[in-house]
């Protein structure tokens, strides 16, 4: 026990410096060093005699710090319950979003292949009309026509209206053409 104390005690200031650099909070660093020292004492019998005590201690401290930082990242920061507004604890329901996505995917599956491919290339893959026309080997006008029909069918299948449908003077609305 005395030999352990002679080897470990001089390293405590260096362990504290390293822990503070890792944790960036004095209290958290002190807790980390204490946990490290507890682990060193409980596992001293596992240390190799020929091994470097300093490296062993720093490895233990580092691994504990990594685990603690990983846990903090998963849990989030500590917030005092009394300091938080009740609205912060509420989360909006997500069931409707999932149903909408499911409905959209079903409507997309019902589209004919020529409409679906144009819609996916332009909307999902963000290709221009000219690129889509080259990929599919069709004129740009056909791409625009198929895209319009595909969007209209999806809108009808999902019973959605766009801002364009609800704007006054809809005929004056300008569309962006890729």
RODO-2510 file (C-alpha; in nm, 4 decimals, decimal comma):
residues 178
     n   res          X          Y          Z
     1     x     0,0000     0,0000     0,0000
     2     x     0,2840     0,2343     0,0895
     3     x     0,4564     0,1676    -0,2422
     4     x     0,1360     0,2520    -0,4260
     5     x     0,1012     0,5834    -0,2415
     6     x     0,4640     0,6763    -0,3173
     7     x     0,4027     0,6181    -0,6885
     8     x     0,0540     0,7701    -0,7194
     9     x     0,0597     1,0729    -0,4889
    10     x     0,3154     1,2804    -0,6865
    11     x     0,1049     1,2319    -1,0022
    12     x    -0,2205     1,3737    -0,8602
    13     x    -0,1501     1,7391    -0,9586
    14     x    -0,0778     1,6341    -1,3166
    15     x    -0,3935     1,4219    -1,3222
    16     x    -0,5970     1,7219    -1,2026
    17     x    -0,4484     1,9474    -1,4723
    18     x    -0,5276     1,6930    -1,7428
    19     x    -0,8774     1,6348    -1,6072
    20     x    -0,9489     2,0086    -1,6023
    21     x    -0,8318     2,0405    -1,9599
    22     x    -1,0595     1,7547    -2,0634
    23     x    -1,3691     1,8431    -1,8626
    24     x    -1,3395     2,2253    -1,8606
    25     x    -1,5156     2,2408    -1,5252
    26     x    -1,3367     2,2306    -1,1939
    27     x    -1,5947     2,0218    -1,0077
    28     x    -1,6294     1,7697    -1,2895
    29     x    -1,2509     1,7417    -1,3132
    30     x    -1,2157     1,6816    -0,9403
    31     x    -1,4848     1,4120    -0,9560
    32     x    -1,3036     1,2528    -1,2472
    33     x    -0,9718     1,2455    -1,0620
    34     x    -1,1413     1,0946    -0,7574
    35     x    -1,3030     0,8240    -0,9709
    36     x    -0,9660     0,7581    -1,1325
    37     x    -0,7935     0,7229    -0,7960
    38     x    -1,0662     0,4904    -0,6705
    39     x    -1,0190     0,2732    -0,9752
    40     x    -0,6405     0,2762    -0,9342
    41     x    -0,6672     0,1665    -0,5707
    42     x    -0,9221    -0,1057    -0,6429
    43     x    -0,7245    -0,2396    -0,9393
    44     x    -0,3690    -0,1875    -0,8202
    45     x    -0,3191    -0,5625    -0,8114
    46     x    -0,3814    -0,5716    -1,1901
    47     x    -0,0999    -0,3283    -1,2693
    48     x     0,2061    -0,4773    -1,4302
    49     x     0,5205    -0,4299    -1,2281
    50     x     0,7267    -0,3425    -1,5326
    51     x     0,4651    -0,1000    -1,6648
    52     x     0,4805     0,2771    -1,6374
    53     x     0,2559     0,3890    -1,3496
    54     x     0,2164     0,7390    -1,4929
    55     x     0,0957     0,6099    -1,8303
    56     x    -0,1389     0,3634    -1,6605
    57     x    -0,2953     0,6380    -1,4448
    58     x    -0,3375     0,8750    -1,7383
    59     x    -0,4909     0,5978    -1,9487
    60     x    -0,7461     0,5279    -1,6756
    61     x    -0,8243     0,8987    -1,6383
    62     x    -0,8575     0,9453    -2,0125
    63     x    -1,0895     0,6471    -2,0545
    64     x    -1,3080     0,7654    -1,7675
    65     x    -1,3235     1,1133    -1,9210
    66     x    -1,4207     0,9782    -2,2621
    67     x    -1,6963     0,7686    -2,1070
    68     x    -1,8229     1,0614    -1,9030
    69     x    -1,8240     1,2993    -2,2020
    70     x    -2,0033     1,0381    -2,4099
    71     x    -2,2667     1,0006    -2,1385
    72     x    -2,3101     1,3778    -2,1145
    73     x    -2,3581     1,3966    -2,4898
    74     x    -2,6248     1,1287    -2,4776
    75     x    -2,8011     1,2755    -2,1762
    76     x    -2,7632     1,6426    -2,2612
    77     x    -2,6622     1,9171    -2,0250
    78     x    -2,7834     1,9412    -1,6680
    79     x    -3,0720     2,1845    -1,6308
    80     x    -3,2347     2,2771    -1,3026
    81     x    -3,6003     2,1754    -1,3247
    82     x    -3,7232     2,4859    -1,1437
    83     x    -3,5434     2,7124    -1,3917
    84     x    -3,7122     2,5669    -1,6987
    85     x    -4,0486     2,6714    -1,8373
    86     x    -4,3079     2,3922    -1,8538
    87     x    -4,3368     2,4365    -2,2301
    88     x    -3,9751     2,3214    -2,2709
    89     x    -4,0687     1,9741    -2,1473
    90     x    -4,3493     1,9331    -2,3985
    91     x    -4,2723     1,7868    -2,7371
    92     x    -4,5086     1,8069    -3,0301
    93     x    -4,6676     1,4805    -3,1371
    94     x    -4,5026     1,3148    -3,4352
    95     x    -4,7663     1,0589    -3,5268
    96     x    -4,9251     1,2806    -3,7887
    97     x    -4,5923     1,3449    -3,9601
    98     x    -4,5327     0,9715    -3,9903
    99     x    -4,8804     0,9203    -4,1336
   100     x    -4,8215     1,1973    -4,3851
   101     x    -4,4928     1,0435    -4,4942
   102     x    -4,6575     0,7032    -4,5245
   103     x    -4,9408     0,8542    -4,7287
   104     x    -4,6948     1,0359    -4,9552
   105     x    -4,4882     0,7215    -5,0136
   106     x    -4,8020     0,5247    -5,1009
   107     x    -4,9090     0,7981    -5,3439
   108     x    -4,5603     0,7998    -5,4969
   109     x    -4,5766     0,4227    -5,5459
   110     x    -4,9058     0,4616    -5,7345
   111     x    -4,7568     0,7014    -5,9910
   112     x    -4,6696     0,5587    -6,3327
   113     x    -4,2960     0,4980    -6,3824
   114     x    -4,2479     0,7835    -6,6302
   115     x    -4,4013     1,0371    -6,3888
   116     x    -4,2275     0,8965    -6,0814
   117     x    -3,8835     0,8993    -6,2448
   118     x    -3,9159     1,2645    -6,3516
   119     x    -4,0445     1,3671    -6,0105
   120     x    -3,7649     1,1859    -5,8267
   121     x    -3,4887     1,3177    -6,0518
   122     x    -3,6040     1,6792    -6,0262
   123     x    -3,7285     1,6901    -5,6674
   124     x    -3,5124     1,4415    -5,4818
   125     x    -3,1924     1,4342    -5,6873
   126     x    -3,2173     1,8109    -5,7554
   127     x    -3,1439     1,7769    -6,1265
   128     x    -3,2289     2,0544    -6,3657
   129     x    -3,4923     1,9994    -6,6326
   130     x    -3,2195     1,9763    -6,8976
   131     x    -3,0250     1,7155    -6,6980
   132     x    -3,3414     1,5156    -6,6378
   133     x    -3,4241     1,5310    -7,0094
   134     x    -3,0752     1,4031    -7,0953
   135     x    -3,0940     1,1209    -6,8402
   136     x    -3,4342     1,0025    -6,9588
   137     x    -3,3767     1,0790    -7,3286
   138     x    -3,6897     1,2952    -7,3614
   139     x    -3,7477     1,6628    -7,4537
   140     x    -3,7439     1,9294    -7,1812
   141     x    -4,1085     2,0104    -7,2508
   142     x    -4,2001     1,6494    -7,1756
   143     x    -4,0048     1,6683    -6,8488
   144     x    -4,1979     1,9807    -6,7483
   145     x    -4,5308     1,8258    -6,8478
   146     x    -4,4651     1,4991    -6,6634
   147     x    -4,3414     1,6838    -6,3574
   148     x    -4,6544     1,8965    -6,3493
   149     x    -4,8794     1,5916    -6,3844
   150     x    -4,6838     1,4001    -6,1184
   151     x    -4,7091     1,6875    -5,8707
   152     x    -5,0797     1,7300    -5,9420
   153     x    -5,1455     1,3582    -5,8865
   154     x    -4,9506     1,3598    -5,5613
   155     x    -5,1388     1,6674    -5,4466
   156     x    -5,4712     1,5039    -5,5309
   157     x    -5,3741     1,1742    -5,3684
   158     x    -5,2691     1,3422    -5,0473
   159     x    -5,5476     1,6037    -5,0547
   160     x    -5,3018     1,8882    -5,0099
   161     x    -5,3177     2,2419    -5,1395
   162     x    -5,0136     2,4535    -5,2037
   163     x    -4,9625     2,8191    -5,1243
   164     x    -4,9934     2,8783    -5,4970
   165     x    -5,3454     2,7311    -5,4951
   166     x    -5,4569     2,9637    -5,2183
   167     x    -5,2985     3,2839    -5,3475
   168     x    -5,5277     3,5450    -5,5002
   169     x    -5,4658     3,5889    -5,8706
   170     x    -5,3226     3,2424    -5,9106
   171     x    -5,2733     3,2907    -6,2843
   172     x    -5,0261     3,5711    -6,2128
   173     x    -4,8116     3,3498    -5,9920
   174     x    -4,4576     3,3012    -6,1253
   175     x    -4,3006     2,9598    -6,1142
   176     x    -3,9328     2,8839    -6,0978
   177     x    -3,8083     2,6819    -6,3937
   178     x    -3,4847     2,4933    -6,3525
***
